[in-house]
Amino acid sequence: MMNRGKLLKKALLLAASTAFSVVLLDGLLWLVHPLPSGLSVRWITKTDIPGVKQQIVFEKYHDLRGRSWTQESQLQRPPGTLRILVVGASTTESPAQESKDAWWGVLEERLQQHPEFAGKQVQVLAFGQGGFQVPEVASWLKFELHELNPDLIVTLVGINDLTWPEHSDTDLPGVYRLRGFLRRVSQIYRHVSVVKRKRDLVRGAAIRWSSAKELKEAAGRLRTLPLREPATRDPDPLPRFVAGVQSIISLARRNGIPILLLGQPVLWNERMPEAEDSVRWFSPYEGKVAFQASGGWLYRETQRFNDAQRKAAVETGSCFLNLEPVVPKSLEMFFDDCHFTDAGSIKVAEAVLPAVVECHPRK
């Protein structure tokens, strides 16, 4: 019993001293070398992916990308600026493109030239994270929306909810809330995140879709999966997606911010030429099991998800634009299932422009 008491005291003393050391170190970092809360990275990468530039400078500051967004930019909206916040997954993050070539970068340029915004500064900010589904996007917005205070929110979501709903039974929003909390209060966490990012850059793990070879290998892995085209999916990922979309709409309305929902455009079609079909690598899931489906089946699923967004927009008086029939289904527009080439980004921006003009608040 005596030994147990001594061990307990030692354990408590060790825990207390460790906690004190962590708090002390964190305090010193706040005083001596504070880092901003959002992830900021800049790298130069080469790629041979068709349809995008062979060398790009990828920049993300405070978790955001933007044509005119720099490391010195303030999170609070500058006076007299029309700020549009675009949120989504990798089709918003655009990791294979520079900011000026991504669809939201082209959109900012076109909006700045539009007569509707003459004499006003236009700023389009993009938050996207590869693999994110609607609940993760909603969680991010809950923490960041108040400080960013945009005039308009634009969403491009659904591709990961449709294909990869294997996270449905996990608590990724809870994990993101914990990460967000640590990022706000802990300089140690921010410094460790920077070190990890630099390590990933050295290993090449931070850059996705950096070569045509990687995309071809992913397409090859898809062909090894069993071919299935279920009439219904069990569980059906659509209700979770709809709930997430409704959550984002409700958040925007509570903050008095109009929202424009964009229907996801894809390369998938009922009948796909061999060249287009060969670049597909997205494997849908049913529960935890991945399977291979035809482009036609995926196209019909996309229609189902986009129709659900349209219905949510109508029911709440929100704006909606379905990009799916607008962007031509060709390798000139897409370099894989859903990611845009530079030409595809221009096409998306041209389609979104009038919808933003119509949906943005006129003051």
Buried (B, 14 or more C-beta within 10 A) or exposed (E): EEEEEEEEEEEEEEEEEEEEEEEEBBEEBBEEEEBEBBBBBEBEBEBEBBBBBEEBEBBBBBBBBBBBBEEEBEBEBEEEEBBBBBBBBBBBBBBBBBBBBBBBBBBBBBBBEBEBBEEEEBBBBBBBBBEBBBBBBBBBBBBBBEEBBBBBBBBBBBBBBBBBBBBBEEEBBEEBBEBBEBBEEBBBBBBEBBEEBEEEBEEEEBBBBBBBEBBEEBBEEBEEBEEBBEEEBEEEBBEBBBEBBBBBBEBBBEEEBBBBBBBBBBBBBEEBEEEBBBBBBBBBBBEEEBBBBBBBBBBBBBBBBBBBBBEBBEEBEBBBBBBBEBBBBBBBBBBBBBBBBBBBBBBBBBBBBEBBBEBBEEE
